Amino acid sequence: MLAWFRRQARPLPWRKTRSPYAVWVSEVMLQQTQVATVIPYYLRFLRAFPNVKRLAEVRPERVLELWSGLGYYRRAKNLHAAARLIVCRFGGRFPHDYDQVCSLPGIGDYTARAILSIAFNQPLAVLDGNVARVVARLKALEGNTSQPAFRSAIMQELDRWLSRRQSGSFNQALMELGQTVCLPRSPRCPDCPIRRSCASYRLGDPEAYPAPRPRRATESRFLAAAILRRGAQMALVRGLDDGLLTDLWNFPATFGSTKAEARRRLGEKLSTIVGGAIELGSPLAQVQHTITHRSISAQVYPVEAPGILRSRSLRWFSFSSLNRSAISQLARKIAATL
């Protein structure tokens, strides 16, 4: 595995350094996000915040601005909060004790193990979906990653195999194999360096392992969003609705079980914001969007309101500034549609 990794590893930017700060940023960005998506965000983020002290100094909104479009925004909030703790509690040096690392916001067992093994070469095995798939196929293990007994069996195998001298490289090699060769569908078994040791390959059905995780049912929701204009500017508010995207700017919007209910609730929300009656026009556009298990069908309405709208809840953005602002991906999609 190590020899294969030295020959075949992709030249990803975070592999050019063993800085715990850079490794940490990459691991947080890579959570539930594809490598190709992360690369430009990672490079831009490191240019803006080259070290943990610089990250700790900036306003939270500046962090969200650079994160905007990457999704799962709680990661950015936790990253910033953890940076401030590292500066305050550890003098700006990333801790190398497992318990201390896990005490930081947004860092759990997997992320702590990844950072400590890659940056400090500590002998800790990591377990993510890619690694679990590789191990499950090698040993033809029954079960899925939502089952504690299955995860425990995987960790036992990893602890037996782990290279104590090159733990970081070994962990990355397993992850690389799962990302590029041992794929969920149509795995590239002829290119696998350990296929001769793979039980599922010998059985002729590697895709049967691991078993699929039970999927949460998709929830369909209707959303009504408002376009309030003041010359060349548009009004946005913090948050979406139902407690979603609370730290990002969005077009004023409300959910409903039907289009009519969403529209009615939007009118009520806007009346509260502007302190007077408003009138929603005919829909300008419809936008489809997904947030975790929610499938959202958004109707976009122009708003007619008397005079210049003044409200502490509103913030005015020029159309050209949206790409540089901490707005949600849904707001970006609506703006692009308009």
C-alpha positions as CSV (number, residue, x, y, z in Angstrom):
1,M,0.0,0.0,0.0
2,L,2.8,2.5,0.9
3,A,4.7,1.7,-2.3
4,W,1.6,2.1,-4.4
5,F,0.8,5.4,-2.6
6,R,4.2,6.8,-3.3
7,R,3.8,6.1,-7.0
8,Q,0.1,6.9,-7.5
9,A,-0.9,9.5,-5.0
10,R,-2.6,12.5,-6.5
11,P,-0.6,15.8,-6.0
12,L,-3.3,17.4,-3.8
13,P,-2.2,20.8,-2.3
14,W,-2.6,19.7,1.4
15,R,-0.2,16.8,0.7
16,K,2.6,19.3,0.1
17,T,2.9,20.2,3.8
18,R,2.7,18.5,7.2
19,S,1.6,21.7,8.9
20,P,-1.1,20.7,11.4
21,Y,-3.0,23.9,10.6
22,A,-3.1,23.2,6.9
23,V,-4.0,19.5,7.4
24,W,-6.8,20.5,9.8
25,V,-8.3,23.0,7.3
26,S,-8.2,20.4,4.6
27,E,-9.8,17.7,6.8
28,V,-12.6,20.0,7.8
29,M,-13.3,21.1,4.2
30,L,-13.3,17.5,3.0
31,Q,-16.0,16.4,5.4
32,Q,-19.0,15.4,3.1
33,T,-17.4,17.3,0.2
34,Q,-15.7,16.1,-2.9
35,V,-11.9,16.7,-3.4
36,A,-12.4,18.6,-6.7
37,T,-14.8,21.0,-5.0
38,V,-12.5,21.6,-2.0
39,I,-9.3,22.4,-3.8
40,P,-10.1,26.0,-4.9
41,Y,-11.7,26.8,-1.5
42,Y,-8.6,25.4,0.3
43,L,-6.1,27.4,-1.7
44,R,-8.2,30.6,-1.4
45,F,-8.6,30.0,2.4
46,L,-4.9,29.5,3.0
47,R,-4.0,32.6,1.0
48,A,-6.4,34.7,3.2
49,F,-5.5,32.9,6.5
50,P,-2.0,31.4,6.2
51,N,-1.9,30.5,9.9
52,V,-4.1,29.9,12.9
53,K,-3.3,33.3,14.4
54,R,-4.5,35.1,11.3
55,L,-7.7,33.0,11.2
56,A,-8.4,33.8,14.9
57,E,-8.1,37.5,14.3
58,V,-10.7,38.0,11.6
59,R,-14.5,38.5,12.0
60,P,-16.6,35.4,11.7
61,E,-18.4,36.9,8.7
62,R,-15.1,37.1,6.8
63,V,-14.6,33.3,7.3
64,L,-18.2,32.7,6.1
65,E,-17.5,34.8,3.0
66,L,-14.6,32.6,1.9
67,W,-16.6,29.5,2.8
68,S,-19.7,30.6,1.0
69,G,-20.8,28.0,-1.6
70,L,-18.9,25.1,0.2
71,G,-21.9,24.2,2.3
72,Y,-22.3,22.8,5.8
73,Y,-21.5,26.2,7.3
74,R,-21.2,25.0,10.9
75,R,-17.8,23.7,9.9
76,A,-16.6,27.3,9.2
77,K,-18.0,28.6,12.5
78,N,-16.3,25.8,14.4
79,L,-13.1,26.2,12.5
80,H,-13.0,29.9,13.5
81,A,-14.0,29.2,17.1
82,A,-11.3,26.5,17.4
83,A,-8.7,28.9,16.0
84,R,-9.4,31.4,18.7
85,L,-9.2,28.7,21.4
86,I,-5.9,27.5,20.0
87,V,-4.5,31.0,20.2
88,C,-5.9,31.6,23.7
89,R,-5.3,28.2,25.3
90,F,-2.3,26.8,23.4
91,G,-0.4,29.9,22.5
92,G,-1.2,29.6,18.8
93,R,0.4,26.1,18.4
94,F,-1.9,23.3,17.3
95,P,-2.0,20.7,20.2
96,H,-0.6,17.2,19.6
97,D,-2.5,15.5,22.4
98,Y,-5.5,13.5,21.3
99,D,-7.8,14.6,24.1
100,Q,-6.8,18.3,23.7
101,V,-7.5,18.1,19.9
102,C,-10.9,16.5,20.5
103,S,-11.7,19.3,22.9
104,L,-11.7,21.8,20.0
105,P,-15.1,22.8,18.4
106,G,-15.9,20.7,15.3
107,I,-13.2,18.1,15.9
108,G,-14.3,14.5,16.6
109,D,-12.5,11.2,16.7
110,Y,-11.9,10.9,12.9
111,T,-10.6,14.4,12.4
112,A,-8.3,14.2,15.4
113,R,-6.8,10.9,14.3
114,A,-6.3,12.2,10.8
115,I,-4.5,15.4,11.9
116,L,-2.4,13.6,14.5
117,S,-1.3,10.8,12.2
118,I,-0.7,13.0,9.1
119,A,0.9,16.1,10.8
120,F,2.6,14.4,13.8
121,N,2.9,10.8,12.5
122,Q,1.2,9.5,15.6
123,P,0.2,5.8,15.3
124,L,-3.6,6.3,15.0
125,A,-5.8,4.6,12.4
126,V,-8.5,6.6,10.7
127,L,-11.9,5.4,9.7
128,D,-14.0,7.2,7.1
129,G,-16.4,5.8,4.4
130,N,-13.7,5.2,1.9
131,V,-11.5,3.3,4.4
132,A,-14.5,1.3,5.7
133,R,-15.3,0.2,2.1
134,V,-11.7,-0.9,1.4
135,V,-11.5,-3.0,4.6
136,A,-15.0,-4.4,4.3
137,R,-14.2,-5.7,0.8
138,L,-10.8,-7.0,1.8
139,K,-12.3,-9.1,4.6
140,A,-15.8,-9.6,3.1
141,L,-17.3,-8.1,6.2
142,E,-21.1,-8.1,6.5
143,G,-22.9,-5.0,7.7
144,N,-22.8,-1.2,7.1
145,T,-21.1,1.8,8.7
146,S,-24.1,2.8,10.8
147,Q,-23.7,-0.4,12.9
148,P,-21.4,-0.1,15.9
149,A,-20.3,-3.8,15.7
150,F,-19.4,-3.3,12.0
151,R,-17.3,-0.2,12.7
152,S,-15.6,-2.0,15.7
153,A,-14.6,-4.9,13.4
154,I,-13.2,-2.4,10.9
155,M,-11.2,-0.6,13.5
156,Q,-9.8,-3.9,14.8
157,E,-8.5,-4.7,11.4
158,L,-7.0,-1.2,10.9
159,D,-5.2,-1.3,14.3
160,R,-3.6,-4.7,13.2
161,W,-2.5,-3.3,9.8
162,L,-1.4,0.2,10.7
163,S,2.2,1.1,9.9
164,R,3.5,2.5,13.1
165,R,6.4,4.2,11.3
166,Q,4.4,5.8,8.5
167,S,0.9,6.0,10.0
168,G,0.0,9.2,8.2
169,S,1.0,7.9,4.8
170,F,-0.7,4.6,5.5
171,N,-4.0,6.3,6.4
172,Q,-3.8,8.5,3.3
173,A,-3.0,5.5,1.2
174,L,-6.2,3.7,2.3
175,M,-8.3,6.8,1.7
176,E,-6.7,7.3,-1.7
177,L,-7.4,3.7,-2.7
178,G,-11.1,4.1,-1.7
179,Q,-11.4,7.4,-3.5
180,T,-9.7,6.4,-6.8
181,V,-9.8,2.6,-7.2
182,C,-12.0,0.9,-4.7
183,L,-15.0,2.9,-5.8
184,P,-18.6,2.4,-4.5
185,R,-19.7,1.4,-8.0
186,S,-17.7,-0.3,-10.7
187,P,-14.5,-0.6,-8.6
188,R,-11.3,-0.7,-10.7
189,C,-10.1,-4.0,-9.3
190,P,-7.4,-4.7,-12.0
191,D,-5.6,-1.5,-10.8
192,C,-5.8,-2.4,-7.1
193,P,-2.4,-3.2,-5.5
194,I,-3.9,-5.5,-2.9
195,R,-6.5,-7.4,-5.0
196,R,-4.8,-10.7,-4.4
197,S,-5.6,-10.3,-0.7
198,C,-9.2,-9.2,-1.3
199,A,-11.9,-11.7,-0.2
200,S,-14.7,-9.9,-2.1
201,Y,-12.6,-9.9,-5.3
202,R,-12.1,-13.7,-5.0
203,L,-15.9,-14.0,-4.4
204,G,-16.5,-12.0,-7.6
205,D,-18.8,-9.4,-6.0
206,P,-16.9,-6.6,-4.4
207,E,-19.9,-4.2,-4.8
208,A,-21.8,-6.3,-2.2
209,Y,-19.6,-4.9,0.5
210,P,-20.3,-3.0,2.6
211,A,-24.1,-3.2,2.8
212,P,-25.8,0.1,2.0
213,R,-26.7,2.3,5.0
214,P,-30.4,2.9,5.5
215,R,-31.3,6.2,3.9
216,R,-33.4,8.9,5.5
217,A,-36.5,9.6,3.5
218,T,-36.3,12.9,1.5
219,E,-38.6,15.6,2.8
220,S,-40.2,17.8,0.1
221,R,-40.8,21.4,1.1
222,F,-42.2,24.5,-0.6
223,L,-40.4,27.8,-0.1
224,A,-41.5,31.3,-1.0
225,A,-38.6,33.8,-1.5
226,A,-38.9,37.6,-1.9
227,I,-37.0,40.0,-4.1
228,L,-37.0,43.5,-2.6
229,R,-35.1,46.0,-4.8
230,R,-33.9,49.5,-4.1
231,G,-32.4,50.7,-7.4
232,A,-29.6,48.3,-8.3
233,Q,-29.6,46.8,-4.8
234,M,-31.4,43.8,-3.3
235,A,-32.4,43.2,0.3
236,L,-31.2,40.0,2.2
237,V,-31.8,38.9,5.7
238,R,-29.9,36.6,8.1
239,G,-31.1,33.0,8.0
240,L,-33.6,31.2,5.8
241,D,-36.4,29.7,7.8
242,D,-37.0,26.9,10.4
243,G,-33.6,27.6,11.9
244,L,-31.6,26.9,8.7
245,L,-28.6,28.8,7.5
246,T,-28.7,31.1,10.4
247,D,-25.3,32.7,9.9
248,L,-25.7,33.4,6.1
249,W,-27.5,36.1,4.2
250,N,-30.6,34.9,2.2
251,F,-33.4,36.4,0.3
252,P,-36.4,36.7,2.8
253,A,-38.1,33.4,2.6
254,T,-40.5,31.0,4.4
255,F,-41.4,27.4,4.2
256,G,-44.9,25.9,3.8
257,S,-46.5,22.5,3.2
258,T,-48.0,24.1,0.0
259,K,-47.0,26.9,-2.3
260,A,-50.0,28.9,-1.0
261,E,-49.0,28.4,2.6
262,A,-45.4,29.4,1.9
263,R,-46.5,32.5,0.1
264,R,-48.9,33.5,2.9
265,R,-46.2,33.1,5.6
266,L,-43.8,35.1,3.4
267,G,-46.3,38.0,3.3
268,E,-46.6,37.9,7.1
269,K,-42.8,37.8,7.6
270,L,-42.3,40.7,5.3
271,S,-45.0,42.8,6.9
272,T,-43.2,42.3,10.2
273,I,-39.8,43.2,8.7
274,V,-40.8,46.4,7.0
275,G,-43.5,47.4,9.5
276,G,-46.3,47.8,7.0
277,A,-48.4,46.1,4.3
278,I,-46.6,44.6,1.3
279,E,-47.8,43.1,-1.9
280,L,-46.3,40.0,-3.6
281,G,-46.3,40.0,-7.4
282,S,-46.5,37.0,-9.7
283,P,-43.6,34.5,-9.4
284,L,-40.5,35.5,-11.3
285,A,-38.9,32.1,-11.2
286,Q,-38.8,28.6,-9.6
287,V,-35.6,27.2,-8.2
288,Q,-34.9,23.6,-7.0
289,H,-32.4,23.1,-4.2
290,T,-31.5,20.4,-1.7
291,I,-30.3,20.9,1.9
292,T,-29.4,17.6,3.6
293,H,-32.6,15.6,3.5
294,R,-34.8,18.4,2.3
295,S,-35.8,18.8,-1.3
296,I,-36.9,22.4,-1.7
297,S,-39.0,23.9,-4.5
298,A,-38.7,27.7,-4.2
299,Q,-41.0,30.2,-5.8
300,V,-39.4,33.6,-6.2
301,Y,-41.7,36.7,-5.9
302,P,-41.1,40.4,-6.6
303,V,-42.3,42.6,-3.8
304,E,-44.0,46.0,-4.1
305,A,-43.6,48.2,-1.0
306,P,-44.0,52.0,-0.6
307,G,-41.0,54.2,-0.2
308,I,-37.4,53.2,0.6
309,L,-37.4,50.1,2.8
310,R,-35.6,50.7,6.1
311,S,-35.3,47.8,8.6
312,R,-32.5,46.6,10.9
313,S,-33.3,43.1,9.7
314,L,-32.4,43.9,6.1
315,R,-29.0,44.4,4.5
316,W,-28.7,45.8,1.0
317,F,-26.4,44.1,-1.5
318,S,-25.5,45.1,-5.0
319,F,-25.8,42.3,-7.5
320,S,-22.1,42.4,-8.3
321,S,-21.2,42.0,-4.6
322,L,-23.1,38.8,-4.0
323,N,-20.2,36.5,-5.1
324,R,-17.9,38.1,-2.5
325,S,-20.5,37.9,0.4
326,A,-21.4,35.4,3.0
327,I,-24.6,34.3,1.3
328,S,-26.1,30.8,1.1
329,Q,-25.8,28.6,-2.0
330,L,-29.6,28.8,-2.4
331,A,-29.3,32.6,-2.5
332,R,-26.6,32.3,-5.1
333,K,-28.8,30.0,-7.1
334,I,-31.8,32.4,-6.9
335,A,-29.5,35.4,-7.9
336,A,-28.1,33.4,-10.9
337,T,-31.6,32.5,-12.0
338,L,-32.7,36.2,-11.9
